[in-house]
Amino acid sequence: MGQASAAPGAAGRREAAAKLATLTERELDVACLVAQGLPNPEIAQQLFLGEATVKTRRRHGEARRTSASRPSGASVTVASGFKPQG
């Protein structure tokens, strides 16, 4: 019985990791900071990017993760254990 409850979590992590494997390094960095709840201007400052670039990276990353919303897309990043490089 204990294994049945562990399987969905492992499958979810594998699915999240597979989705994140398609992201660029910068998209991952942005997604991690979004997952932390940072606003675009702060993400831009931390990553030394323009705010428009942050919006573009976020939009492209969300499209690749096929996630409709900012929080749920970010949760894929968190679930996989990725952390920003900057």
C-alpha positions in Angstrom: 0.0 0.0 0.0 2.9 2.4 0.7 4.3 2.0 -2.8 1.0 3.0 -4.4 1.1 6.4 -2.8 4.8 7.0 -3.7 4.3 6.2 -7.4 2.3 9.3 -8.3 4.9 11.6 -6.7 7.7 9.9 -8.6 5.7 10.0 -11.9 5.0 13.7 -11.3 8.6 14.5 -10.8 9.6 12.6 -13.9 7.0 14.4 -15.9 8.1 17.8 -14.6 11.7 17.0 -15.3 10.8 16.0 -18.9 9.0 19.3 -19.4 11.9 21.3 -18.0 14.4 19.5 -20.1 13.1 21.4 -23.1 13.8 24.8 -21.5 16.9 26.9 -22.1 19.1 27.8 -19.2 17.7 31.4 -19.1 14.1 30.1 -19.2 14.9 27.9 -16.2 16.5 30.8 -14.4 13.4 32.9 -15.0 11.0 30.1 -14.1 12.8 29.5 -10.8 12.6 33.1 -9.8 8.9 33.2 -10.9 8.4 30.2 -8.6 9.8 32.2 -5.7 7.2 34.8 -6.4 9.5 37.6 -7.6 8.0 40.2 -9.9 9.4 40.7 -13.4 11.3 43.9 -12.6 13.1 42.1 -9.8 13.8 39.0 -11.9 15.3 41.3 -14.6 17.5 43.0 -12.1 18.8 39.7 -10.6 19.5 38.2 -14.0 20.8 41.4 -15.6 18.1 41.3 -18.3 15.6 43.8 -19.6 12.1 43.4 -18.2 10.8 42.7 -21.8 13.3 39.9 -22.1 12.1 38.4 -18.8 8.5 38.5 -20.1 9.6 36.8 -23.3 11.6 34.1 -21.6 8.7 33.5 -19.2 6.2 33.3 -22.1 8.4 30.9 -24.1 9.1 28.7 -21.1 5.4 28.5 -20.1 4.5 27.6 -23.7 7.1 24.7 -23.6 5.8 23.5 -20.3 2.2 23.8 -21.7 1.1 25.6 -18.7 -1.7 28.1 -18.8 -0.9 30.0 -15.7 2.2 31.6 -14.1 1.9 29.8 -10.7 1.2 26.3 -12.1 4.0 26.7 -14.6 6.3 27.7 -11.8 5.2 24.8 -9.7 6.6 22.4 -12.3 10.0 24.1 -11.8 9.8 23.8 -8.0 8.6 20.2 -8.2 11.7 19.3 -10.2 14.1 21.0 -7.7 15.7 23.4 -10.1 17.3 26.5 -8.7 18.4 29.7 -10.5 22.1 30.1 -11.4 22.3 33.8 -10.7 
